[in-house]
Amino acid sequence: MQTIVIVGGGAGGLELATRLGDQIDRSSGAKIILIDRAPTHFWKPLLHEVASGKIDPKTHQVEYSAQAAEHHFQFICGEVVNVDRNSRVVELARRHDENGIEISPLRQVHYDKLVLAFGAVTNFFGIAGAAEHSFSLDTVFQAEHFQKRLINTCVQASDRKAGGTDPDAAVNIVIVGAGATGVELAAELRHTARALAKYRIHDLDPIRDIRIKLVERSDRLLPHLDARLSRTAEKYLGKLGIEACTSTSIAKVEIDRVEDDTGRVHPSDLTVWAAGIEGPKVSAILGLPLNRLGQIMVSGTLQTVGDANIFALGDCASFLCPAKGTPIPPRAQAAHQQALFLAKVLSEAAENPLPHFQYRDYGSLVSLGPSAAIGMLIGGAWGSGLFVDGALARILYRLMYRKHVLALHGFVAMAWQTVGHWVRGKVAPPVKLH
Ligand SMILES: Cc1cc2nc3c(=O)[nH]c(=O)nc-3n(C[C@H](O)[C@H](O)[C@H](O)COP(=O)(O)OP(=O)(O)OC[C@H]3O[C@@H](n4cnc5c(N)ncnc54)[C@H](O)[C@@H]3O)c2cc1C
């Protein structure tokens, strides 16, 4: 019996395990194993909404064990720390609970085919103090940690102001990197600042006293997207009172400030680093060729360069678009398309040669807070680009997540979950208040 092991149950890996489990297990008897270091899945593009307190991650998490039971694959909770390619085993670290008690010992899992889908981590580019003094949004834990610090920092400043010890008390938030994550987070944070004021969590002026600054090395916001999106985002964020510092490179991060390479100091109580990604450390010990960002090089078939039994997809992989010769962007859209491709390839009898993956860019959508979004649709009837904004862009943005839920659970469960979230949105405060 062939064993296919997938490491990482994120946007790409969980969809792949679900599809393979549904397609392969009953027909060919192959065994599908998904390994993730966490017991639950969370769709990463929603992390900025967790960080701003807009959504409670528990209402969007998927229990891997339940998904495995329903879709005929096996789930193992554990962190992969090594792959022995000669004996075809992945090695999992010991697992401990929050009290340090060992739950699982070191384990080995055999594979015939291995799919690496363990995503990427924040790239601090070696900037002094960045890793130590800034928040990143790679996991639910980090996003919730930021959300709590945001509220506590607002409360502290508000108390200092009310107590008269610091009449000019303010909260300075600096977001480094004005790609989609930075821009989306900035817009959500302005909404959160207002909502927290409305519920009297703090008595600060939500615009004057809660200062949000976006710092970007390039000369425009959303540098990897169409220039029209950049202009619209800049105007919209300006109306929200968010300061955009473009053509600015950060040289140093300290506990209460960031300093750019011209020596200008930007006060910062909360610094968020959203400036780029790199492959996680575990990629380096596989002995496979990596690109300069530490992502695993894959060929047109998504097989790793150097080991045909190992495939890689999503953010941990570097797939060069044959037409342009450039890597495809680290996006959920790409991870989804690669999961679809591998589900087909791996569930069919061995084909030689394997087909080649073709990436289709359908465009980009960027959320600008709870009631606004912008985007550029590409391909099909839209040709090289159709700009969208307003309600249409907002609906399309929301549909991206619903499409992911649909792929995991089917239409009926997706519809019920959508209704559940809608009802919750009507009865709960618009943001978490603690
Ligand atoms: C705040 C934010 C907003 C974003 N917004 C968008 C957007 O609007 N549109 C878009 O297309 N993309 C967006 N992205 C990017 C998108 O989230 C990623 O491209 C996508 O999640 C990549 O999917 P993946 O399957 O490669 O990895 P991930 O979804 O990151 O999943 C990786 C999985 O691997 C697991 N894992 C990691 N290391 C190990 C290990 N050693 N052992 C076992 N398990 C491991 C993790 O727990 C995780 O479950 C956003 C990202 C962020 C952070």
The ligand as a Tripos MOL2 file, in Angstrom:
@<TRIPOS>MOLECULE
LIG
   53    58     1     0     0
SMALL
NO_CHARGES

@<TRIPOS>ATOM
      1 C1         -2.1490   38.3220    7.5100 C.3       1 LIG1
      2 C2         -2.0970   37.6180    6.1690 C.ar      1 LIG1
      3 C3         -2.9980   37.9700    5.1730 C.ar      1 LIG1
      4 C4         -2.9680   37.2970    3.9270 C.ar      1 LIG1
      5 N1         -3.8920   37.6470    2.9800 N.ar      1 LIG1
      6 C5         -3.9310   36.9680    1.8180 C.ar      1 LIG1
      7 C6         -4.9190   37.2650    0.8470 C.ar      1 LIG1
      8 O1         -5.7450   38.1670    1.0270 O.2       1 LIG1
      9 N2         -4.9340   36.5260   -0.3080 N.ar      1 LIG1
     10 C7         -4.0390   35.5150   -0.5260 C.ar      1 LIG1
     11 O2         -4.1180   34.8650   -1.5830 O.2       1 LIG1
     12 N3         -3.0780   35.2290    0.3730 N.ar      1 LIG1
     13 C8         -2.9950   35.9160    1.5360 C.ar      1 LIG1
     14 N4         -2.0310   35.6230    2.4580 N.ar      1 LIG1
     15 C9         -1.0370   34.5900    2.1370 C.3       1 LIG1
     16 C10        -1.6120   33.1820    2.3830 C.3       1 LIG1
     17 O3         -2.0930   33.1050    3.7050 O.3       1 LIG1
     18 C11        -0.5590   32.1310    2.1530 C.3       1 LIG1
     19 O4         -0.0270   32.2920    0.8480 O.3       1 LIG1
     20 C12        -1.1370   30.7270    2.2770 C.3       1 LIG1
     21 O5         -1.6860   30.5140    3.5570 O.3       1 LIG1
     22 C13        -0.0410   29.6840    2.0130 C.3       1 LIG1
     23 O6         -0.5900   28.4200    2.1830 O.3       1 LIG1
     24 P1          0.3420   27.1870    2.5680 P.3       1 LIG1
     25 O7         -0.5340   25.9700    2.5180 O.co2     1 LIG1
     26 O8          1.5720   27.1950    1.7590 O.co2     1 LIG1
     27 O9          0.8380   27.4540    4.0670 O.3       1 LIG1
     28 P2          0.0500   27.8820    5.3730 P.3       1 LIG1
     29 O10        -1.3560   28.2180    5.0800 O.co2     1 LIG1
     30 O11         0.9100   28.8850    6.0340 O.co2     1 LIG1
     31 O12         0.0610   26.5380    6.2400 O.3       1 LIG1
     32 C14         1.2430   25.9570    6.7220 C.3       1 LIG1
     33 C15         0.8560   24.8730    7.7270 C.3       1 LIG1
     34 O13         2.0240   24.1200    8.0500 O.3       1 LIG1
     35 C16         2.0830   23.8950    9.4470 C.3       1 LIG1
     36 N5          3.5070   23.7110    9.7890 N.ar      1 LIG1
     37 C17         4.5000   24.6160    9.6680 C.ar      1 LIG1
     38 N6          5.6910   24.0750   10.0070 N.ar      1 LIG1
     39 C18         5.4370   22.7770   10.3400 C.ar      1 LIG1
     40 C19         6.2580   21.6990   10.7660 C.ar      1 LIG1
     41 N7          7.5990   21.8340   10.9090 N.pl3     1 LIG1
     42 N8          5.6670   20.5270   11.0510 N.ar      1 LIG1
     43 C20         4.3250   20.3580   10.9220 C.ar      1 LIG1
     44 N9          3.5010   21.3500   10.5000 N.ar      1 LIG1
     45 C21         4.0520   22.5440   10.2100 C.ar      1 LIG1
     46 C22         1.4380   25.1320   10.0590 C.3       1 LIG1
     47 O14         0.9360   24.8630   11.3570 O.3       1 LIG1
     48 C23         0.3190   25.4280    9.0470 C.3       1 LIG1
     49 O15        -0.8710   24.7720    9.3920 O.3       1 LIG1
     50 C24        -2.0150   36.2800    3.6950 C.ar      1 LIG1
     51 C25        -1.1120   35.9350    4.7050 C.ar      1 LIG1
     52 C26        -1.1320   36.6010    5.9290 C.ar      1 LIG1
     53 C27        -0.1490   36.1990    7.0080 C.3       1 LIG1
@<TRIPOS>BOND
     1     1     2 1
     2     2     3 ar
     3     2    52 ar
     4     3     4 ar
     5     4     5 ar
     6     4    50 ar
     7     5     6 ar
     8     6     7 ar
     9     6    13 1
    10     7     8 2
    11     7     9 ar
    12     9    10 ar
    13    10    11 2
    14    10    12 ar
    15    12    13 ar
    16    13    14 ar
    17    14    15 1
    18    14    50 ar
    19    15    16 1
    20    16    17 1
    21    16    18 1
    22    18    19 1
    23    18    20 1
    24    20    21 1
    25    20    22 1
    26    22    23 1
    27    23    24 1
    28    24    25 2
    29    24    26 1
    30    24    27 1
    31    27    28 1
    32    28    29 2
    33    28    30 1
    34    28    31 1
    35    31    32 1
    36    32    33 1
    37    33    34 1
    38    33    48 1
    39    34    35 1
    40    35    36 1
    41    35    46 1
    42    36    37 ar
    43    36    45 ar
    44    37    38 ar
    45    38    39 ar
    46    39    40 ar
    47    39    45 ar
    48    40    41 1
    49    40    42 ar
    50    42    43 ar
    51    43    44 ar
    52    44    45 ar
    53    46    47 1
    54    46    48 1
    55    48    49 1
    56    50    51 ar
    57    51    52 ar
    58    52    53 1
@<TRIPOS>SUBSTRUCTURE
     1 LIG1         1 GROUP 0 **** ****
